[in-house]
Amino acid sequence: MRLANHAARLAAQISLLLALLATSGYLVVRTYLGDEETVYEAGNVMEIAGDGGPVTIDNVKWKLNSLQPYTRIADKDGEEIGMGVIPGSVLIVAIVTVTPLEGLYLKDNGFSCSASLRDDRGNVWKPAMNTSDWKLPTYCSDDEFPMKLNTPRQIAQMYVVPKSAVPHLVGITVEDSTAHRRVLITP
């Protein structure tokens, strides 16, 4: 009789220990995985918008129109624009339609906008340059052609990437650091 009671008590203690370990493990993992700030700071993408979007983030609507590699680009007169592209690298141009929406502060008739280029191996590139010589503006703040609320404008985001990365490119990311939100827009 005494042996049966001892076995039952030991089984109850082991069950309680396993339940406590499982609960604590769940709470630790849930806190880490559910924390948007931690996920954002790790550089992870939270959302994916296929077919070029559109995506609205931080009072700006983004639509990816095209993502094309170039070996060189020329200005309006057909002369090559000096990009300082390193041999073995390629210039990627993302044509994006950007629409500033109500609630966005347009300082000096524009705002700061930038999208990062991503590949499927976790590499990220920031825009490499701004130029006023190309057929499209490369920035959202322009004294010559001011941005207007609720009016779409095409811009070009230019990136210099290694030639080996070109087949792995998946799209551009736009983000809102205050809301801890990062969206991948794929072509």
Secondary structure as UniProt FT lines:
FT   HELIX           2..34
FT   HELIX           36..41
FT   TURN            42..43
FT   STRAND          47..49
FT   TURN            51..52
FT   STRAND          55..57
FT   TURN            58..59
FT   STRAND          60..70
FT   TURN            76..77
FT   TURN            87..88
FT   STRAND          89..100
FT   TURN            102..103
FT   TURN            108..109
FT   STRAND          116..119
FT   TURN            120..121
FT   STRAND          124..125
FT   TURN            149..150
FT   STRAND          153..162
FT   HELIX           163..168
FT   STRAND          169..176
FT   TURN            177..180
FT   STRAND          181..185
//
